């Protein structure tokens, strides 16, 4: 690290809050996998968190201006790896999202999120404009929609939504006029309508089950129904750690991955949910604060892109398990089991601290 940067200038509160959420996640994974074949996964999650801290240190050590310089190479590399994943990736649960390395499966699309953030930051900074016009917006949208399309082919709608969220926050901060935003919303609605033709059968069934889960309570509506039962049965203070009946009796599917929030709500109740969501809120506010303190626009765009990413994950995942949104298969960052998700999340924290550490460096 440069001699101009001080170790004490790292946002320790940001890191502490993220680690507290990770500890909650590890404890919930232990509870959800108790007496199952996955009972050792909480050890793996702890390992992912520990190695994530190393990756965070690497991310904050390299000047983000240097990273922005290599955005074209990172972008082309990301597109190439997404193509390789689509062609040679390992299929599971109806999707081809992972590249296998022995027993470990790497989800490349998780790391492409960070490249999208850097891409948006560099593109908007290089414009040197106070207001964004529609043509520049369409150029940037075209660049982002390439990986979006490749991720949709896997198919992985949840991750694709996070790419779009990063783009929308970026163009909003860049000063896109409201009338252009209205046009983009209309075009987006038309694209979604047209894109419904290309939806996989299981994706259409998820939308149908979202509208009427009771139509197939033992099939496509099962996850949503059981998730709502688990959350509701938690009451005010929950049933207690390792005592969630929906989780322990295996009514709730994969309660340590995408539906970990349902399992947590059952065991810790409304009080626990409020505490965890408050931690996420403070984490978001710390990232926004670092964006305000950034020394330049590119640093601000990076931090706000990461804030958009985290907010999208929280809203979609919590909305999904609460039955307010269709099931899309998106993890709850820092809590859900998965090495790719944890590592990309800590790399994102490293970028936030990267911007913070260089706020006084010319």
C-alpha positions as CSV (number, residue, x, y, z in Angstrom):
1,X,0.0,0.0,0.0
2,X,1.2,3.5,-0.8
3,X,3.0,5.4,1.9
4,X,0.4,8.1,1.5
5,X,-2.3,5.8,2.7
6,X,-3.0,5.0,6.3
7,X,-4.2,1.7,7.7
8,X,-6.4,3.5,10.2
9,X,-8.3,5.2,7.3
10,X,-10.0,1.9,6.4
11,X,-13.7,2.0,7.1
12,X,-13.6,-0.4,10.0
13,X,-17.3,0.1,10.8
14,X,-18.2,-1.0,7.3
15,X,-16.1,-4.1,7.7
16,X,-17.3,-4.8,11.2
17,X,-21.0,-4.7,10.2
18,X,-20.4,-7.0,7.2
19,X,-18.6,-9.5,9.5
20,X,-21.4,-9.4,12.0
21,X,-23.9,-10.3,9.2
22,X,-21.5,-13.0,8.0
23,X,-21.4,-14.5,11.5
24,X,-25.2,-14.5,11.6
25,X,-25.1,-16.3,8.2
26,X,-22.6,-18.9,9.4
27,X,-24.7,-19.6,12.5
28,X,-27.9,-19.9,10.4
29,X,-26.2,-22.2,7.9
30,X,-25.1,-24.4,10.8
31,X,-28.7,-24.5,12.1
32,X,-30.2,-25.1,8.7
33,X,-27.9,-28.0,7.8
34,X,-27.8,-29.7,11.1
35,X,-28.3,-33.5,10.8
36,X,-28.1,-33.3,7.0
37,X,-25.4,-34.3,4.4
38,X,-24.5,-30.6,4.2
39,X,-23.8,-30.2,8.0
40,X,-20.1,-29.2,7.3
41,X,-21.0,-26.4,5.0
42,X,-20.9,-23.8,7.8
43,X,-17.1,-24.6,8.0
44,X,-16.9,-23.9,4.3
45,X,-18.8,-20.6,4.7
46,X,-16.4,-19.6,7.5
47,X,-13.5,-20.4,5.1
48,X,-15.1,-18.3,2.4
49,X,-15.4,-15.4,4.7
50,X,-11.7,-15.7,5.8
51,X,-10.4,-15.8,2.3
52,X,-12.9,-13.0,1.4
53,X,-11.0,-10.8,3.8
54,X,-7.8,-11.5,1.9
55,X,-9.5,-10.7,-1.4
56,X,-10.8,-7.4,0.1
57,X,-7.2,-6.5,1.1
58,X,-6.1,-7.2,-2.5
59,X,-8.9,-5.0,-3.9
60,X,-8.2,-2.0,-1.7
61,X,-4.4,-2.2,-2.3
62,X,-4.6,-1.6,-6.1
63,X,-5.5,2.0,-6.9
64,X,-9.0,2.1,-8.4
65,X,-7.8,4.4,-11.1
66,X,-5.5,1.6,-12.3
67,X,-8.4,-0.8,-12.3
68,X,-10.4,1.7,-14.4
69,X,-7.6,1.8,-16.9
70,X,-7.9,-1.9,-17.5
71,X,-11.7,-1.8,-17.9
72,X,-11.7,-2.7,-21.6
73,X,-9.6,-5.8,-21.0
74,X,-11.7,-6.8,-17.9
75,X,-15.0,-6.3,-19.9
76,X,-13.8,-8.4,-22.9
77,X,-12.5,-11.1,-20.5
78,X,-15.8,-11.1,-18.6
79,X,-17.8,-11.5,-21.8
80,X,-15.4,-14.3,-22.9
81,X,-15.7,-16.2,-19.6
82,X,-19.5,-15.9,-19.6
83,X,-19.5,-17.4,-23.1
84,X,-17.3,-20.2,-21.9
85,X,-19.7,-20.8,-18.9
86,X,-22.6,-21.0,-21.3
87,X,-20.9,-23.5,-23.5
88,X,-18.9,-25.6,-21.1
89,X,-20.4,-24.7,-17.7
90,X,-21.9,-27.3,-15.3
91,X,-25.7,-27.4,-15.1
92,X,-27.6,-27.6,-11.8
93,X,-31.1,-26.8,-10.9
94,X,-32.0,-26.1,-14.5
95,X,-29.2,-23.5,-15.0
96,X,-25.7,-23.5,-16.4
97,X,-24.0,-20.9,-14.2
98,X,-21.0,-22.6,-12.8
99,X,-17.5,-23.6,-13.9
100,X,-16.3,-26.7,-11.9
101,X,-12.9,-26.9,-10.4
102,X,-13.0,-30.3,-8.7
103,X,-15.5,-30.1,-5.9
104,X,-15.6,-26.3,-6.1
105,X,-18.0,-24.5,-8.4
106,X,-17.2,-20.9,-9.4
107,X,-20.1,-18.7,-10.5
108,X,-18.4,-16.2,-12.8
109,X,-21.4,-13.9,-13.1
110,X,-21.0,-12.9,-9.5
111,X,-17.6,-11.4,-10.3
112,X,-18.8,-9.8,-13.5
113,X,-21.0,-7.5,-11.3
114,X,-17.8,-5.7,-10.2
115,X,-16.6,-5.3,-13.8
116,X,-20.0,-3.8,-14.7
117,X,-19.5,-1.3,-11.8
118,X,-16.1,-0.3,-13.1
119,X,-17.4,-0.1,-16.6
120,X,-20.2,2.3,-15.7
121,X,-17.8,4.4,-13.6
122,X,-15.2,4.7,-16.3
123,X,-17.8,5.4,-19.1
124,X,-19.6,8.1,-17.2
125,X,-16.5,9.7,-15.9
126,X,-14.9,9.9,-19.4
127,X,-17.9,11.8,-20.7
128,X,-16.9,14.9,-18.7
129,X,-20.5,16.1,-18.8
130,X,-22.9,17.4,-16.2
131,X,-25.9,16.0,-18.0
132,X,-26.2,12.7,-19.8
133,X,-27.9,12.6,-23.2
134,X,-29.9,9.7,-24.6
135,X,-27.2,8.6,-27.1
136,X,-24.5,8.2,-24.5
137,X,-27.0,6.3,-22.3
138,X,-27.9,3.9,-25.2
139,X,-24.2,3.3,-25.8
140,X,-23.6,2.4,-22.1
141,X,-26.8,0.4,-22.0
142,X,-25.6,-1.6,-25.1
143,X,-22.3,-2.4,-23.4
144,X,-24.1,-3.6,-20.2
145,X,-26.8,-5.5,-22.1
146,X,-24.2,-7.8,-23.6
147,X,-23.3,-9.6,-20.3
148,X,-27.0,-9.2,-19.3
149,X,-28.0,-11.3,-22.3
150,X,-25.3,-13.9,-21.7
151,X,-26.4,-14.3,-18.1
152,X,-30.1,-14.6,-19.2
153,X,-29.0,-17.4,-21.5
154,X,-27.7,-19.4,-18.5
155,X,-30.6,-18.6,-17.4
156,X,-30.1,-16.4,-14.3
157,X,-32.7,-13.7,-14.1
158,X,-31.7,-12.6,-10.6
159,X,-28.1,-11.8,-11.5
160,X,-29.1,-10.1,-14.7
161,X,-31.4,-7.8,-12.7
162,X,-28.4,-6.7,-10.6
163,X,-26.5,-5.6,-13.7
164,X,-29.4,-3.5,-14.8
165,X,-29.7,-1.9,-11.3
166,X,-26.1,-0.8,-11.5
167,X,-26.7,0.7,-14.9
168,X,-29.9,2.6,-13.8
169,X,-28.2,4.1,-10.7
170,X,-25.2,5.2,-12.8
171,X,-27.3,7.0,-15.4
172,X,-29.5,8.6,-12.8
173,X,-26.5,10.0,-10.9
174,X,-25.0,11.2,-14.2
175,X,-27.9,13.5,-14.7
176,X,-30.1,11.8,-17.3
177,X,-33.2,14.0,-18.0
178,X,-36.5,12.7,-16.6
179,X,-38.1,12.5,-20.1
180,X,-35.3,10.1,-21.2
181,X,-35.8,8.1,-18.1
182,X,-39.5,7.8,-19.0
183,X,-38.6,6.7,-22.6
184,X,-36.2,4.0,-21.1
185,X,-38.9,2.8,-18.8
186,X,-41.3,2.4,-21.7
187,X,-38.7,0.6,-23.8
188,X,-37.8,-1.6,-20.9
189,X,-41.4,-2.6,-20.4
190,X,-41.7,-3.4,-24.1
191,X,-38.5,-5.4,-24.0
192,X,-39.7,-7.4,-21.0
193,X,-43.0,-8.1,-22.8
194,X,-41.1,-9.2,-25.9
195,X,-38.6,-11.2,-23.8
196,X,-41.4,-13.2,-22.3
197,X,-41.4,-15.2,-25.5
198,X,-37.9,-16.4,-24.7
199,X,-38.6,-17.4,-21.1
200,X,-37.8,-21.0,-20.1
201,X,-40.8,-23.1,-19.1
202,X,-39.8,-23.1,-15.4
203,X,-39.5,-19.3,-15.4
204,X,-43.0,-18.9,-16.8
205,X,-44.2,-21.4,-14.2
206,X,-42.5,-19.3,-11.5
207,X,-44.4,-16.2,-12.6
208,X,-47.7,-18.1,-12.6
209,X,-47.0,-19.5,-9.2
210,X,-46.2,-16.0,-7.9
211,X,-49.6,-14.8,-9.0
212,X,-51.4,-17.9,-7.7
213,X,-49.2,-20.2,-5.6
214,X,-52.2,-22.2,-4.4
215,X,-52.9,-23.4,-7.9
216,X,-49.9,-25.8,-7.5
217,X,-49.2,-26.0,-3.8
218,X,-47.1,-29.2,-4.1
219,X,-45.3,-28.1,-7.2
220,X,-44.2,-24.6,-8.5
221,X,-46.0,-22.8,-5.6
222,X,-44.4,-25.0,-2.9
223,X,-41.3,-22.8,-2.2
224,X,-43.2,-19.6,-1.9
225,X,-45.9,-21.1,0.4
226,X,-43.4,-22.9,2.7
227,X,-41.3,-19.7,2.9
228,X,-44.2,-17.6,4.0
229,X,-45.2,-20.3,6.5
230,X,-41.7,-20.3,8.0
231,X,-41.6,-16.5,8.2
232,X,-45.1,-16.2,9.8
233,X,-44.5,-19.0,12.3
234,X,-41.5,-17.2,13.7
235,X,-43.8,-14.6,15.4
236,X,-42.2,-11.8,17.4
237,X,-39.2,-13.6,18.9
238,X,-38.9,-16.8,16.9
239,X,-38.7,-20.4,17.8
240,X,-35.0,-20.3,18.8
241,X,-31.7,-21.2,17.1
242,X,-31.8,-24.8,15.6
243,X,-35.5,-25.1,16.6
244,X,-37.2,-24.0,13.3
245,X,-39.7,-26.7,12.4
246,X,-40.1,-25.7,8.8
247,X,-36.3,-25.8,8.4
248,X,-35.5,-28.9,10.5
249,X,-38.3,-31.0,9.0
250,X,-37.2,-30.1,5.5
251,X,-40.4,-28.4,4.4
252,X,-38.4,-25.3,3.4
253,X,-36.2,-26.0,0.4
254,X,-32.4,-25.2,0.5
255,X,-32.8,-23.1,3.7
256,X,-29.1,-22.2,3.8
257,X,-28.9,-20.7,0.3
258,X,-31.4,-18.4,-1.4
259,X,-34.1,-19.0,1.3
260,X,-31.8,-18.5,4.3
261,X,-33.8,-15.4,5.3
262,X,-36.9,-17.5,5.7
263,X,-35.1,-19.9,8.0
264,X,-33.6,-17.0,10.0
265,X,-37.0,-15.3,10.4
266,X,-38.5,-18.6,11.6
267,X,-35.9,-19.0,14.3
268,X,-35.3,-15.4,15.3
269,X,-38.7,-13.9,14.6
270,X,-39.6,-10.3,13.9
271,X,-37.0,-8.9,16.3
272,X,-34.2,-10.8,14.6
273,X,-35.4,-9.7,11.2
274,X,-35.5,-6.0,12.2
275,X,-32.0,-6.3,13.6
276,X,-30.5,-7.9,10.5
277,X,-32.3,-5.5,8.1
278,X,-31.0,-2.6,10.3
279,X,-27.5,-3.9,9.9
280,X,-27.9,-4.0,6.1
281,X,-29.3,-0.4,6.2
282,X,-26.3,0.9,8.1
283,X,-24.0,-1.0,5.8
284,X,-25.7,0.7,2.8
285,X,-25.4,4.1,4.5
286,X,-21.7,3.6,5.2
287,X,-21.2,2.9,1.4
288,X,-23.2,6.0,0.4
289,X,-21.2,8.0,2.9
290,X,-17.9,6.8,1.3
291,X,-19.4,7.8,-2.1
292,X,-20.0,11.3,-0.8
293,X,-16.4,11.5,0.5
294,X,-14.8,10.3,-2.8
295,X,-12.2,12.5,-4.3
296,X,-13.6,12.3,-7.9
297,X,-16.6,11.2,-9.9
298,X,-15.2,7.7,-10.7
299,X,-14.9,6.9,-7.0
300,X,-18.4,8.1,-6.4
301,X,-19.8,6.0,-9.2
302,X,-18.0,2.9,-7.9
303,X,-19.3,3.3,-4.4
304,X,-22.9,4.0,-5.6
305,X,-22.7,1.1,-8.0
306,X,-21.9,-1.2,-5.1
307,X,-24.7,0.3,-3.0
308,X,-27.1,-0.3,-5.9
309,X,-25.8,-3.9,-6.1
310,X,-26.3,-4.6,-2.4
311,X,-29.7,-2.9,-2.3
312,X,-30.9,-4.9,-5.3
313,X,-29.9,-8.2,-3.7
314,X,-31.7,-7.3,-0.4
315,X,-34.9,-6.1,-2.0
316,X,-35.2,-9.0,-4.5
317,X,-34.2,-11.7,-2.0
318,X,-36.3,-10.5,0.9
319,X,-39.2,-9.7,-1.4
320,X,-38.9,-13.2,-3.0
321,X,-38.9,-15.1,0.3
322,X,-41.7,-13.0,1.7
323,X,-43.9,-13.8,-1.4
324,X,-43.8,-10.2,-2.7
325,X,-41.7,-11.0,-5.7
326,X,-41.3,-14.1,-8.0
327,X,-38.7,-16.6,-7.1
328,X,-35.5,-15.6,-9.1
329,X,-32.7,-17.5,-7.3
330,X,-30.7,-14.6,-5.9
331,X,-28.6,-14.9,-2.8
332,X,-28.7,-12.6,0.3
333,X,-25.2,-11.1,0.3
334,X,-23.0,-12.0,3.3
335,X,-25.6,-14.5,4.6
336,X,-26.4,-17.1,1.9
337,X,-24.0,-20.0,1.5
338,X,-21.7,-19.7,-1.5
339,X,-18.1,-19.0,-2.1
340,X,-18.6,-16.9,-5.3
341,X,-21.1,-14.7,-3.6
342,X,-19.0,-14.1,-0.5
343,X,-15.8,-13.4,-2.4
344,X,-17.4,-11.0,-4.8
345,X,-19.1,-9.2,-1.8
346,X,-15.8,-8.8,0.0
347,X,-14.1,-7.6,-3.3
348,X,-16.9,-5.0,-3.4
349,X,-16.1,-3.9,0.1
350,X,-12.4,-3.7,-0.9
351,X,-13.4,-1.3,-3.8
352,X,-15.3,0.9,-1.3
353,X,-12.3,1.1,1.0
354,X,-10.1,1.6,-2.1
355,X,-12.0,4.8,-2.9
356,X,-12.0,5.9,0.8
357,X,-8.3,5.4,1.3
358,X,-7.5,7.6,-1.7
359,X,-9.9,10.5,-1.0
360,X,-7.0,12.7,0.0
361,X,-4.5,11.5,-2.7
362,X,-4.1,13.7,-5.8
